[in-house]
Amino acid sequence: MVTSPYKRELGKRVLIMTAVQAEMEVVLSGLHRDRGSDKGIDVLVAGIGPVAAAVSTLKALLTAEYNLVVNAGIGGGFSGRAEVGSLVVANKIVAADLGVETFEGFSNLDELSLGTTSIQVDNGLVQGVTEALLAAGLPVKTGPVLTVSTVTGTAESAAKLAARVPGAAAEAMEGYGVAVAAREQGLPIIELRAISNLVGPRDRAAWRIKDALGVLEKASLVLSEVLL
Ligand SMILES: O=C(O)c1cccc(C(=O)CC[C@H]2O[C@@H](n3cnc4c(=O)[nH]cnc43)[C@H](O)[C@@H]2O)c1
């Protein structure tokens, strides 16, 4: 049961943003499996990366009355925190490469007093969605989900990101953009990632995109029950 502050308001809708068509299709399939037609949830393609995601999300939010925004898709899991085939529900959405490279390493905007680089997800939302996914027998973890503009491709970069964001569970490319658009409209956000690969050395052959899309579809069935 999802608790405050998200409360399904009569006549208001839920917006789910996915990066690509393939993700949108499995989310729609999961949503409609037991509910037939649209039940107040819109699923749109945002495009890959935080900028496209922010623009697409804000554009959508200006077209209808929403009271919750969801970013759903595949993502990379940090080893030991989120394995391939599992789900991650973000408790915090972090723009992990938004900042300054320094001789000592990296400083984010918060450290430079130039702004913020993370958005908290409401605890009630995180708990409600996570419990529902667990109850459905799905493997789910919660933790910070990092938004990057470049898919990590080396063990060194993965280690740097894991050190930069304690507890980092997953990496993707749209969450912070979707979250900033939702914040702009005063709406709660949640990010849900189905893990297709481990964050680290690029090994395209190891990506399990199809498996992750299958898990995302199962998770979407649960979402339709818990968010409406
Ligand atoms: O490296 C490749 O050749 C390759 C092949 C297929 C897809 C990609 C992507 O870059 C997908 C980016 C897309 O998927 C999300 N995603 C999934 N895993 C990760 C990850 O480890 N780090 C960042 N993003 C990931 C992401 O949200 C994009 O929508 C590459």
The ligand as an SDF file (V2000), in Angstrom:
LIG
                    3D

 30 33  0  0  0  0  0  0  0  0999 V2000
   27.3430   -0.4640  -25.3700 O   0  0  0  0  0  0  0  0  0  0  0  0
   26.5520   -0.7240  -26.2950 C   0  0  0  0  0  0  0  0  0  0  0  0
   26.8560   -1.1020  -27.4350 O   0  0  0  0  0  0  0  0  0  0  0  0
   25.0960   -0.5860  -25.9880 C   0  0  0  0  0  0  0  0  0  0  0  0
   24.1680   -1.4650  -26.5160 C   0  0  0  0  0  0  0  0  0  0  0  0
   22.8270   -1.3170  -26.1540 C   0  0  0  0  0  0  0  0  0  0  0  0
   22.4380   -0.2720  -25.3080 C   0  0  0  0  0  0  0  0  0  0  0  0
   23.4280    0.5890  -24.8620 C   0  0  0  0  0  0  0  0  0  0  0  0
   23.1050    1.7000  -24.0140 C   0  0  0  0  0  0  0  0  0  0  0  0
   23.8950    2.5800  -23.8490 O   0  0  0  0  0  0  0  0  0  0  0  0
   21.8000    1.6820  -23.3680 C   0  0  0  0  0  0  0  0  0  0  0  0
   21.5540    2.9690  -22.6200 C   0  0  0  0  0  0  0  0  0  0  0  0
   20.1300    2.9700  -22.1990 C   0  0  0  0  0  0  0  0  0  0  0  0
   19.9100    1.8690  -21.3030 O   0  0  0  0  0  0  0  0  0  0  0  0
   19.9620    2.3240  -19.9520 C   0  0  0  0  0  0  0  0  0  0  0  0
   21.0870    1.5970  -19.3540 N   0  0  0  0  0  0  0  0  0  0  0  0
   21.1390    0.2610  -19.2490 C   0  0  0  0  0  0  0  0  0  0  0  0
   22.2540   -0.1370  -18.6390 N   0  0  0  0  0  0  0  0  0  0  0  0
   22.9440    1.0000  -18.3490 C   0  0  0  0  0  0  0  0  0  0  0  0
   24.2090    1.2310  -17.7120 C   0  0  0  0  0  0  0  0  0  0  0  0
   24.9460    0.3130  -17.2850 O   0  0  0  0  0  0  0  0  0  0  0  0
   24.5750    2.5320  -17.5820 N   0  0  0  0  0  0  0  0  0  0  0  0
   23.8000    3.5410  -18.0400 C   0  0  0  0  0  0  0  0  0  0  0  0
   22.6160    3.3690  -18.6590 N   0  0  0  0  0  0  0  0  0  0  0  0
   22.2070    2.0940  -18.8000 C   0  0  0  0  0  0  0  0  0  0  0  0
   20.0390    3.8120  -20.0000 C   0  0  0  0  0  0  0  0  0  0  0  0
   19.1250    4.4060  -19.1020 O   0  0  0  0  0  0  0  0  0  0  0  0
   19.7360    4.1890  -21.4320 C   0  0  0  0  0  0  0  0  0  0  0  0
   18.3770    4.4350  -21.6230 O   0  0  0  0  0  0  0  0  0  0  0  0
   24.7490    0.4440  -25.1550 C   0  0  0  0  0  0  0  0  0  0  0  0
  1  2  2  0
  2  3  1  0
  2  4  1  0
  4  5  1  0
  4 30  2  0
  5  6  2  0
  6  7  1  0
  7  8  2  0
  8  9  1  0
  8 30  1  0
  9 10  2  0
  9 11  1  0
 11 12  1  0
 12 13  1  0
 13 14  1  0
 13 28  1  0
 14 15  1  0
 15 16  1  0
 15 26  1  0
 16 17  1  0
 16 25  1  0
 17 18  2  0
 18 19  1  0
 19 20  1  0
 19 25  2  0
 20 21  2  0
 20 22  1  0
 22 23  1  0
 23 24  2  0
 24 25  1  0
 26 27  1  0
 26 28  1  0
 28 29  1  0
M  END
$$$$
